[in-house]
């Protein structure tokens, strides 16, 4: 309706025009390479961010001093606009690695906060039982802490994955690495190919929904396995 009202393909292309450009992009010879490269960058940053968030949460839970030092820093990272980080990181790293770093930077505070909350909310009575029965540290970790923290971790990871995807694409738009969805979006804007820009946006949204459903599937499968035990 907006396209019909404006009647300017340059401003708002029609759904049919977007569908044609989407078909052309998907059937181009470079589509799979572009998408797979962007996916690897974002997923690499996501995994690094998850690992960093878990490690920082554990360290801060074990040491009040490190918690006092690191917690404000992590909170500050989550408050700073992502664009500021992208521009700054572009001065430090090769443009190819900027999306990876930005995705990791966005994921770390979310996973950190959730895992730290899971550790804090661990049932004290279960810890007392583990102490009475003289559980080793590894046994306490396996049977008490991990079951308590996992729901918090999965919840944070689900939220972080969507943010990592969007932040990674935004970093690609500014850094313009080779074989990137964000680069395709930037050049669509540069050459006033609005239908192409809409088509790339549709691709980003589709993959965002796919990642979310995939994560929810793994969460449900794990929950079913735990209930079966």
C-alpha positions in Angstrom: 0.0 0.0 0.0 2.9 2.4 0.8 4.6 1.6 -2.5 1.4 2.2 -4.4 0.8 5.5 -2.6 4.3 6.8 -3.1 4.7 5.3 -6.6 8.4 5.8 -6.5 10.5 2.6 -6.7 13.5 4.5 -5.5 11.8 5.2 -2.2 9.6 2.2 -1.5 9.8 -0.6 -4.1 6.8 -2.8 -4.6 6.8 -6.3 -3.1 6.9 -7.8 -6.6 10.1 -5.8 -7.4 11.7 -6.9 -4.1 10.7 -10.5 -4.9 12.4 -10.3 -8.3 15.6 -8.8 -6.8 15.6 -11.4 -4.0 15.3 -14.2 -6.7 18.2 -12.6 -8.6 20.4 -12.4 -5.5 19.7 -16.0 -4.3 20.4 -17.4 -7.8 23.6 -15.3 -8.3 26.9 -17.2 -8.3 28.2 -15.5 -5.2 25.2 -15.8 -2.9 26.2 -19.0 -1.0 29.7 -17.7 -0.5 28.5 -14.3 0.8 25.9 -15.8 3.2 28.2 -18.6 4.5 31.0 -16.1 5.1 28.7 -13.7 7.0 27.3 -16.7 9.0 30.8 -17.8 10.0 31.8 -14.3 11.1 28.7 -13.9 13.3 28.7 -17.5 14.7 32.4 -17.2 15.5 31.8 -14.0 17.4 28.8 -15.5 19.1 30.7 -18.5 20.3 33.7 -16.3 21.5 31.2 -14.0 23.3 29.5 -17.0 25.0 32.9 -18.3 26.1 34.1 -15.0 27.4 30.8 -14.3 29.2 30.8 -17.7 31.0 34.5 -17.3 32.0 33.9 -13.7 33.3 30.8 -14.8 35.2 32.6 -17.7 36.9 35.7 -15.5 37.8 33.5 -12.7 39.2 31.5 -15.2 41.3 34.7 -16.6 42.8 36.5 -13.3 43.5 34.7 -10.3 45.1 37.7 -8.2 44.1 37.5 -9.1 40.4 33.8 -8.7 40.5 34.2 -5.2 41.8 36.7 -4.5 38.9 35.0 -6.3 36.0 31.3 -5.9 36.6 31.2 -2.1 36.0 33.3 -2.6 32.8 31.0 -5.3 31.4 28.0 -3.1 32.2 29.6 -0.1 30.4 30.2 -2.3 27.3 26.5 -3.0 27.2 25.6 0.7 27.5 27.9 2.1 24.8 26.3 2.4 21.3 27.4 -0.4 19.0 28.3 2.1 16.2 30.9 3.7 18.5 32.6 0.3 19.0 32.4 -0.5 15.3 34.2 2.7 14.3 36.8 2.2 17.0 37.5 -1.4 16.2 38.0 -0.5 12.6 41.1 1.3 13.7 42.5 -1.8 15.4 41.6 -4.8 13.3 41.4 -5.9 9.7 38.0 -5.2 8.4 37.4 -8.9 7.9 37.5 -9.4 11.7 35.5 -6.4 12.8 32.1 -8.2 12.6 33.5 -11.1 14.6 34.8 -8.8 17.4 31.6 -6.7 17.5 29.3 -9.8 17.7 31.5 -11.2 20.5 31.4 -7.8 22.3 27.6 -7.7 22.2 27.2 -11.3 23.3 29.6 -11.2 26.3 27.6 -8.9 28.6 24.3 -10.7 28.0 25.8 -14.2 28.7 27.8 -12.8 31.6 24.7 -11.3 33.3 22.6 -14.5 32.9 25.3 -16.9 33.9 26.2 -14.8 36.9 22.6 -14.7 37.9 22.3 -18.4 37.6 25.3 -18.9 39.8 24.0 -16.5 42.4 20.5 -18.1 42.4 21.8 -21.6 42.9 19.8 -23.3 45.7 21.7 -23.0 48.9 20.0 -26.1 50.3 21.5 -28.2 47.4 24.9 -26.8 48.1 24.5 -27.7 51.8 23.5 -31.3 50.8 26.6 -31.5 48.5 28.7 -30.3 51.4 27.2 -32.8 53.9 27.8 -35.7 51.5 31.3 -34.4 50.8 30.9 -33.9 47.0 34.1 -33.1 45.3 34.3 -29.7 43.5 33.8 -31.4 40.1 30.8 -33.4 41.4 29.2 -30.2 42.9 29.8 -28.4 39.7 28.3 -31.2 37.6 25.2 -32.0 39.8 24.4 -28.6 41.4 25.9 -25.6 39.6 25.5 -26.6 35.9 21.8 -27.7 36.2 21.1 -24.4 38.0 23.0 -22.2 35.5 22.0 -23.9 32.2 18.4 -22.4 32.0 19.9 -18.9 32.5 22.6 -19.6 29.9 20.2 -20.8 27.3 17.9 -17.8 27.8 20.8 -15.4 27.5 22.2 -17.2 24.5 18.9 -17.0 22.7 18.7 -13.2 23.2 22.4 -12.8 22.4 22.2 -14.7 19.1 19.7 -12.3 17.6 21.7 -9.3 18.7 25.0 -10.8 17.5 23.4 -11.4 14.0 22.1 -7.8 13.7 25.3 -6.3 15.2 27.5 -8.4 12.9 25.6 -7.2 9.8 25.8 -3.6 11.0 29.6 -4.0 11.4 29.8 -5.4 7.8 27.8 -2.4 6.5 30.5 0.0 8.0 33.6 -2.1 7.6 32.7 -3.5 4.1 34.7 -6.8 4.2 34.7 -9.0 1.2 31.9 -11.5 0.7 29.4 -10.0 3.2 25.7 -9.5 3.5 26.3 -6.0 5.0 28.5 -5.1 2.1 25.7 -6.0 -0.3 23.4 -3.8 1.6 25.8 -0.9 1.5 26.4 -1.1 -2.2 22.6 -1.4 -2.8 22.2 1.9 -1.0 25.2 3.4 -2.7 23.9 2.6 -6.2 20.3 3.5 -5.2 19.1 -0.1 -5.7 16.4 0.2 -3.1 14.8 -3.1 -4.1 18.1 -4.8 -3.6 18.4 -3.3 -0.2 14.9 -4.6 0.7 15.9 -8.0 -0.6 19.0 -8.2 1.5 17.0 -7.1 4.5 14.5 -9.9 3.9 17.5 -12.3 3.8 18.8 -11.0 7.1 15.3 -11.3 8.7 14.9 -14.9 7.4 18.2 -16.0 8.9 17.5 -14.3 12.2 14.2 -16.2 12.5 16.0 -19.4 11.5 18.7 -19.0 14.2 16.0 -18.2 16.8 14.0 -21.3 15.9 17.2 -23.5 15.8 18.2 -22.3 19.3 14.7 -22.9 20.6 14.8 -26.4 19.1 18.0 -27.3 20.9 16.7 -25.9 24.1 13.5 -28.0 23.9 15.5 -31.1 23.0 17.8 -30.6 26.0 14.8 -30.1 28.3 13.2 -33.3 27.1 16.4 -35.2 27.6 16.7 -33.9 31.2 13.0 -34.8 31.9 13.6 -38.3 30.5 16.4 -38.8 33.0 
